[in-house]
Amino acid sequence: MYIRLSREDGDKQESESIGNQRKIIERYLKEQNLNIVDEYVDDGVSRNYI
């Protein structure tokens, strides 16, 4: 499972975006009878450099 922080969530401990994404993915996997092998949460902020 790969979950990425939404920029709108700012500096919250665990963002609502991450929690919501986790629930959606877990529900989908359960419906498809699939198992979670690992979880990666990218809660860093990407920066674009020119």
C-alpha positions as CSV (number, residue, x, y, z in Angstrom):
1,M,0.0,0.0,0.0
2,Y,1.4,3.4,-1.0
3,I,-0.1,6.4,0.7
4,R,1.0,10.0,0.0
5,L,0.4,13.2,2.0
6,S,-1.8,15.8,0.3
7,R,-0.2,19.3,0.3
8,E,-3.5,20.7,1.7
9,D,-3.0,18.7,5.0
10,G,0.0,20.8,6.1
11,D,1.9,19.7,9.2
12,K,-0.7,17.5,11.0
13,Q,0.6,14.4,12.8
14,E,-1.2,12.0,10.5
15,S,-3.2,13.9,8.0
16,E,-6.9,13.3,7.2
17,S,-5.7,12.5,3.6
18,I,-3.5,9.7,4.8
19,G,-6.2,8.2,7.0
20,N,-8.8,8.5,4.3
21,Q,-6.5,6.9,1.7
22,R,-5.7,4.0,4.1
23,K,-9.4,3.3,4.6
24,I,-10.2,3.4,0.8
25,I,-7.3,1.1,0.0
26,E,-8.1,-1.3,2.8
27,R,-11.8,-1.5,1.7
28,Y,-10.8,-2.1,-1.9
29,L,-8.3,-4.9,-1.0
30,K,-10.9,-6.6,1.2
31,E,-13.5,-6.4,-1.6
32,Q,-11.0,-8.0,-4.0
33,N,-10.0,-10.6,-1.4
34,L,-6.4,-9.3,-1.4
35,N,-3.9,-8.9,1.5
36,I,-1.7,-6.0,2.4
37,V,1.9,-7.1,2.2
38,D,3.5,-3.8,3.3
39,E,2.6,-0.1,3.8
40,Y,4.6,2.9,2.7
41,V,3.5,6.3,3.8
42,D,5.1,9.3,2.1
43,D,4.4,12.2,4.4
44,G,7.2,14.4,3.2
45,V,6.8,17.5,1.1
46,S,8.0,17.4,-2.5
47,R,9.7,20.5,-3.7
48,N,10.1,21.6,-7.3
49,Y,13.4,23.3,-8.2
50,I,13.9,25.2,-11.4
